[in-house]
Amino acid sequence: MKHGKNIKRCYLLQVMILIGIQATNLFTRPATIAMGIVSIIVLGAYLAGEYLSLPETIRKANTIIQILSQPFVFSYTVGTLLTLVTPFKFAPLVGFCILIWYAGSFLPYVQQFIAPINNNWLRLFWLIYFFQIAIAPSIYFGITASTNPWFGAFFSTGLIGAAAYTISLIGAMRAWHFGDPVSLIKSHSKGNVLVHLVFAILVFLFIYSNLMNTTTWAKLSLLHFWKLLLGAMEAGIGEEVLCRFGILTLLLSFAKKLRLRIPIAIIGSSLLFGLFHFLNLTEQSLPLTSYQFCFTAVSGMFFSLLFLYSGHLELVVVIHFVMDLLSYSAAGNSSLSGNITLGDYQSVINLAVLMLALLSWMMFGKRRQVMENHAELLISGGNDEKTSTQQNSCVQ
């Protein structure tokens, strides 16, 4: 109880500081007055709900508004603060400290508003919605380019946003009594050498398929490569935490009473993973994005199987990062370019058939038992002693 009160006090202080930042912004950057006023109104409504006796209907409406708007207000205010310190010589150091704070700034919000959510569909909606805001490149929220181009590149990616999302989602999943990647690592599951060899071969196969049409590599400066490196890290961390940890766990929970819960969760999370890439239509053509949907949906099946079998989310993050970095480096940017050929789709179809075969193979014997135990740890929060004992004794 005392811990909860301390979190609430810290959160109230944080909200007041954010209001102060936006109030300062109104006088220093008149061009952003509209967003500043909206931010102050939203945060002020939260304080009003805490200190005033409001009718129940208004209180519930205010809670919904805060859940949906506070993440954006927080992100925008961080961008505002970074913009305010940019003119000063100490901006890089202060900016770095601000971004570190941003990485954990959503935790009180999660404890205050997200932890009490009991409906799994609402939980699924929130973790997808929150992802789009927390991980968004900070440049969207008014951050000007730093005088140091290397640090400016750091500002303009969503890497810190990916870290913020990871920390917040783990906090939410623990509050909902689900497991987390740490609980799987602690399970000490042993795998079979043959299965590991199959996964290793498939890693190289996916990398090859992703670069199949690459004939010449783009010539990159060190600064350009640095930007692509940060972008690949953002995608590797953010997308894997969202799809392989968050969405996969919730889908496993939805289907926990079904015998085929693992295939259902893997295919469902992989299709969502592919659908998210239609957001790239702002930068890519429809044919390129449609192909990207197909490839990412198929690769999502591979990532899901690898995560559920190995129990190591960080392994999947690294593989995803390497695939994206090689692809970005070859093309010279993070968006697809060129023309999609029939051969590209034939390659994806072959990979899809291979992944369905792999999924079927993994659903038998001790391979399935390892994945079932990991799935149970994710659903139960790692608190089921019987499951943990089975997991520790399961030698593939």
For each residue, the residues with C-beta under 8 A, 3 or more apart:
1: 4 5
2: 5 6
3: 6 7
4: 1 7 8 111
5: 1 2 8 9
6: 2 3 9 10
7: 3 4 10 11 108 111 112
8: 4 5 11 12 108 112
9: 5 6 12 13
10: 6 7 13 14 108
11: 7 8 14 15 108 109 111 112
12: 8 9 15 16 47 50
13: 9 10 16 17
14: 10 11 17 18 105 108
15: 11 12 18 19 43 46 47
16: 12 13 19 20 47
17: 13 14 20 21
18: 14 15 21 22 39 43 73 74 77
19: 15 16 22 23 39 40 43 44
20: 16 17 23 24
21: 17 18 24 25 77 80 81 84
22: 18 19 25 26 36 39 40 43 77 80
23: 19 20 26 27 36 40
24: 20 21 27 28 84
25: 21 22 28 29 32 36 80 84
26: 22 23 29 30 33 36 37
27: 23 24 30
28: 24 25 84
29: 25 26 32 33 36 80 83 84
30: 26 27 33
31:
32: 25 29 35 36 80 142
33: 26 29 30 36 37
34: 37 38
35: 32 38 39 76 142
36: 22 23 25 26 29 32 33 39 40 80
37: 26 33 34 40 41
38: 34 35 41 42 73
39: 18 19 22 35 36 42 43 73 76 77
40: 19 22 23 36 37 43 44
41: 37 38 44 45
42: 38 39 45 46 65 66 69 70 73
43: 15 18 19 22 39 40 46 47 70 73
44: 19 40 41 47 48
45: 41 42 48 49 62 65 66
46: 15 42 43 49 50 62 66 70
47: 12 15 16 43 44 50 51
48: 44 45 51 52 54 62
49: 45 46 52 54 59 62 63 66
50: 12 46 47
51: 47 48
52: 48 49
53:
54: 48 49 58 59 62
55: 58 59
56: 59 60
57: 60 61
58: 54 55 61 62
59: 49 54 55 56 62 63
60: 56 57 63 64
61: 57 58 64 65
62: 45 46 48 49 54 58 59 65 66
63: 49 59 60 66 67 113
64: 60 61 67 68
65: 42 45 61 62 68 69
66: 42 45 46 49 62 63 69 70 113
67: 63 64 70 113 114 126
68: 64 65 71 129
69: 42 65 66 72 73
70: 42 43 46 66 67 73 74 109 113
71: 68 74 75 106 109 130 133 134
72: 69 75 76 133
73: 18 38 39 42 43 69 70 76 77
74: 18 70 71 77 78 102 105 106 109
75: 71 72 78 79 102 133 134 136 138 141 161
76: 35 39 72 73 79 80 141 142
77: 18 21 22 39 73 74 80 81
78: 74 75 81 82 98 99 101 102 105 138 141
79: 75 76 82 83 138 139 140 141 142 143
80: 21 22 25 29 32 36 76 77 83 84 141 142
81: 21 77 78 84 85 98
82: 78 79 85 86 95 98 99 138 143 155
83: 29 79 80 86 142 143 144
84: 21 24 25 28 29 80 81
85: 81 82 88 90 91 94 95 98
86: 82 83 91 95 143 144 146 147
87: 91
88: 85 91 94
89:
90: 85 93 94
91: 85 86 87 88 94 95 146 147
92: 95 96 146 147 148 151
93: 90 96 97
94: 85 88 90 91 97 98
95: 82 85 86 91 92 98 99 146 151 155
96: 92 93 99 100 151
97: 93 94 100 101
98: 78 81 82 85 94 95 101 102
99: 78 82 95 96 102 103 138 154 155 160
100: 96 97 103 104 160
101: 78 97 98 104 105
102: 74 75 78 98 99 105 160 161 164
103: 99 100 160 163 164 167
104: 100 101 107 164 167
105: 14 74 78 101 102 108 109 164
106: 71 74 109 110 130 134 164 167 168
107: 104 110 111 167 168 171
108: 7 8 10 11 14 105 111 112
109: 11 70 71 74 105 106 112 113 114 168
110: 106 107 113 114 115 168 171 172 175
111: 4 7 11 107 108 114 115 171 175
112: 7 8 11 108 109 115
113: 63 66 67 70 109 110 116 117
114: 67 109 110 111 117 126 172 175
115: 110 111 112 172 175 176
116: 113
117: 113 114 122 123 126 176
118:
119: 122 123
120: 123 124 250 253 254
121: 124 125
122: 117 119 125 126
123: 117 119 120 126 127 172 176 250
124: 120 121 127 128 247 250
125: 121 122 128 129
126: 67 114 117 122 123 129 130 172
127: 123 124 130 131 169 172 242 246 247 250
128: 124 125 131 132 242 247 272
129: 68 125 126 132 133
130: 71 106 126 127 133 134 165 168 169
131: 127 128 134 135 165 238 242
132: 128 129 135 136
133: 71 72 75 129 130 136
134: 71 75 106 130 131 161 164 165 168
135: 131 132 158 161 162 164 165 234 238
136: 75 132 133 140 141 158 161
137: 140 156 157 158 161
138: 75 78 79 82 99 141 143 155 156 157 158 160 161
139: 79 143 155 156
140: 79 136 137
141: 75 76 78 79 80 136 138
142: 32 35 76 79 80 83
143: 79 82 83 86 138 139 155 156
144: 83 86
145: 149 152 155 156
146: 86 91 92 95 149 151 152 154 155
147: 86 91 92 152
148: 92 151 152
149: 145 146 152 153 223
150: 153 154 223 226
151: 92 95 96 146 148 154 155
152: 145 146 147 148 149 155 156
153: 149 150 156 157 223 226 227 230
154: 99 146 150 151 157 159 160 230
155: 82 95 99 138 139 143 145 146 151 152
156: 137 138 139 143 145 152 153 227
157: 137 138 153 154 227 230 231 233 234
158: 135 136 137 138 161 162 234 238
159: 154 162 163 230 233 234 237
160: 99 100 102 103 138 154 163 164
161: 75 102 134 135 136 137 138 158 164 165 234 238
162: 135 158 159 165 166 233 234 237 238 241
163: 103 159 160 166 167 237
164: 102 103 104 105 106 134 135 160 161 167 168
165: 130 131 134 135 161 162 168 169 238 241 242
166: 162 163 169 170 237 238 241
167: 103 104 106 107 163 164 170 171
168: 106 107 109 110 130 134 164 165 171 172
169: 127 130 165 166 172 173 241 242 245 246
170: 166 167 173 174 180 181
171: 107 110 111 167 168 174 175
172: 110 114 115 123 126 127 168 169 175 176
173: 169 170 176 178 179 180 245 246 249
174: 170 171 177 178 180 381
175: 110 111 114 115 171 172
176: 115 117 123 172 173
177: 174 380 381 383
178: 173 174 249 253 378 379 381
179: 173 183 184 249 377 378 379 380 381 382
180: 170 173 174 183 184 245 382
181: 170 184 185 245 312 313 314
182: 185 186
183: 179 180 186 187 377 378 381 382
184: 179 180 181 187 189 311 312 313 374 377 378 382
185: 181 182 311 312
186: 182 183 382
187: 183 184 311 373 374 377 382 388 391 392
188: 391 392
189: 184 310 311 370 373 374 391 392 394 396
190: 394 395 396
191: 195 196 309 310 370 396
192: 195 196 366 367 396
193: 196 197
194: 197 198
195: 191 192 198 199 309 362 367 396
196: 191 192 193 199 200
197: 193 194 200 201
198: 194 195 201 202 358
199: 195 196 202 203 305 306 309 310
200: 196 197 203 204
201: 197 198 204 205
202: 198 199 205 206 302 354 358
203: 199 200 206 207 319
204: 200 201 207 208
205: 201 202 208 209 351 354
206: 202 203 209 210 299 302 323 351
207: 203 204 210 211 322 323 326
208: 204 205 211 212
209: 205 206 212 295 347 348 351
210: 206 207 295 323 326 327
211: 207 208 214 326 327 330
212: 208 209 343 344 347
213: 338 341 344
214: 211 217 330 331
215:
216:
217: 214 329 330
218: 329 330 331 332
219: 332
220: 224 225 228 329 332
221: 224 225
222: 225 226
223: 149 150 153 226 227
224: 220 221 227 228 332
225: 220 221 222 228 229 329
226: 150 153 222 223 229 230
227: 153 156 157 223 224 230 231
228: 220 224 225 231 232 325 328 329 333 334
229: 225 226 232 233 325
230: 153 154 157 159 226 227 233 234
231: 157 227 228 234 235 324 328 334
232: 228 229 235 236 321 322 324 325 328 334
233: 157 159 162 229 230 236 237 321
234: 135 157 158 159 161 162 230 231 237 238
235: 231 232 238 239 320 321 324 334
236: 232 233 239 240 317 318 320 321 324
237: 159 162 163 166 233 234 240 241 317 321
238: 131 135 158 161 162 165 166 234 235 241 242
239: 235 236 242 243 273 276 320
240: 236 237 243 244 245 303 307 313 316 317 320
241: 162 165 166 169 237 238 244 245 246 313 317
242: 127 128 131 165 169 238 239 245 246 247
243: 239 240 246 247 248 269 270 272 273 276 300 303 304
244: 240 241 247 248 269 300 303 304 307 313 316
245: 169 173 180 181 240 241 242 248 249 307 313
246: 127 169 173 241 242 243 249 250
247: 124 127 128 242 243 244 250 251 268 269 272 273
248: 243 244 245 251 252 265 266 269 304 307 308 378
249: 173 178 179 245 246 252 253 378 379
250: 120 123 124 127 246 247 253 254
251: 247 248 254 255 264 265 268 269
252: 248 249 255 256 261 262 265 375 378 379
253: 120 178 249 250 256 379
254: 120 250 251 265
255: 251 252 258 260 261 264 265
256: 252 253 261 379
257: 261
258: 255 261 264
259:
260: 255 263 264
261: 252 255 256 257 258 264 265 375
262: 252 265 266 308 363 368 371 372 375
263: 260 266 267 359 363
264: 251 255 258 260 261 267 268
265: 248 251 252 254 255 261 262 268 269 304 375
266: 248 262 263 269 270 301 304 305 308 359
267: 263 264 270 271 301
268: 247 251 264 265 271 272
269: 243 244 247 248 251 265 266 272 273 300 304
270: 243 266 267 273 274 297 298 300 301 303 304
271: 267 268 274 275 297 300
272: 128 243 247 268 269 275 276
273: 239 243 247 269 270 276 277 296 297 300
274: 270 271 277 292 293 294 295 296 297 300
275: 271 272 278 293 297
276: 239 243 272 273 279
277: 273 274 280 289 292 293 296
278: 275 281 289 293
279: 276 282
280: 277 283 284 289 292 335 336
281: 278 284 286 289
282: 279
283: 280 335
284: 280 281 288 289 292 335 336
285: 288 289
286: 281 289 290
287: 290 291 339 340
288: 284 285 291 292 336 337 338 340
289: 277 278 280 281 284 285 286 292 293 336
290: 286 287 293 294 340
291: 287 288 294 295 336 340 344 345 348
292: 274 277 280 284 288 289 295 296 336
293: 274 275 277 278 289 290 296 297
294: 274 290 291 297 298 345 348 352
295: 209 210 274 291 292 298 299 348 351
296: 273 274 277 292 293 299 300
297: 270 271 273 274 275 293 294 300 301
298: 270 294 295 301 302 348 351 352 355
299: 206 295 296 302 303 323 351
300: 243 244 269 270 271 273 274 296 297 303 304
301: 266 267 270 297 298 304 305 355 356 358 359
302: 202 206 298 299 305 306 355 358
303: 240 243 244 270 299 300 306 307 316 319 320
304: 243 244 248 265 266 269 270 300 301 307 308
305: 199 266 301 302 308 309 355 358 359 362 371
306: 199 302 303 309 310 315 316 319
307: 240 244 245 248 303 304 310 311 312 313 315 316
308: 248 262 266 304 305 311 371 374 375
309: 191 195 199 305 306 362 367 370 371 374
310: 189 191 199 306 307 315 316
311: 184 185 187 189 307 308 374 377
312: 181 184 185 307 315 316
313: 181 184 240 241 244 245 307 316 317
314: 181 317 318
315: 306 307 310 312 318 319
316: 240 244 303 306 307 310 312 313 319 320
317: 236 237 240 241 313 314 320 321
318: 236 314 315 321 322
319: 203 303 306 315 316 322 323
320: 235 236 239 240 303 316 317 323 324
321: 232 233 235 236 237 317 318 324 325
322: 207 232 318 319 325 326
323: 206 207 210 299 319 320 326 327
324: 231 232 235 236 320 321 327 328 334
325: 228 229 232 321 322 328 329
326: 207 210 211 322 323 329 330
327: 210 211 323 324 330 331
328: 228 231 232 324 325 331 332 333 334
329: 217 218 220 225 228 325 326 332
330: 211 214 217 218 326 327
331: 214 218 327 328 334 335 336 337
332: 218 219 220 224 328 329
333: 228 328 337
334: 228 231 232 235 324 328 331
335: 280 283 284 331
336: 280 284 288 289 291 292 331
337: 288 331 333
338: 213 288
339: 287
340: 287 288 290 291 344 345
341: 213 344 345
342: 345 346
343: 212 346 347
344: 212 213 291 340 341 347 348
345: 291 294 340 341 342 348 349
346: 342 343 349 350
347: 209 212 343 344 350 351
348: 209 291 294 295 298 344 345 351 352
349: 345 346 352 353
350: 346 347 353 354
351: 205 206 209 295 298 299 347 348 354 355
352: 294 298 348 349 355 356
353: 349 350 356 357
354: 202 205 350 351 357 358
355: 298 301 302 305 351 352 358 359
356: 301 352 353 359 360
357: 353 354 360 361
358: 198 202 301 302 305 354 355 361 362
359: 263 266 301 305 355 356 362 363
360: 356 357 363 364
361: 357 358 364 367
362: 195 305 309 358 359 367 368 371
363: 262 263 359 360 367 368
364: 360 361 367 368
365: 368 369
366: 192 369 370 394 395 396
367: 192 195 309 361 362 363 364 370 371 396
368: 262 362 363 364 365 371 372
369: 365 366 372 373 390 394
370: 189 191 309 366 367 373 374 391 394 396
371: 262 305 308 309 362 367 368 374 375
372: 262 368 369 375 376
373: 187 189 369 370 376 377 387 390 391 394
374: 184 187 189 308 309 311 370 371 377 378 391
375: 252 261 262 265 308 371 372 378 379
376: 372 373 379 380 384 387
377: 179 183 184 187 311 373 374 380 381 382 384 387 388 391
378: 178 179 183 184 248 249 252 374 375
379: 178 179 249 252 253 256 375 376
380: 177 179 376 377 383 384 387
381: 174 177 178 179 183 377
382: 179 180 183 184 186 187 377 388
383: 177 380
384: 376 377 380 387 388
385: 388 389
386: 389 390
387: 373 376 377 380 384 390 391
388: 187 377 382 384 385 391 392
389: 385 386 392 393
390: 369 373 386 387 393 394
391: 187 188 189 370 373 374 377 387 388 394
392: 187 188 189 388 389
393: 389 390
394: 189 190 366 369 370 373 390 391
395: 190 366
396: 189 190 191 192 195 366 367 370
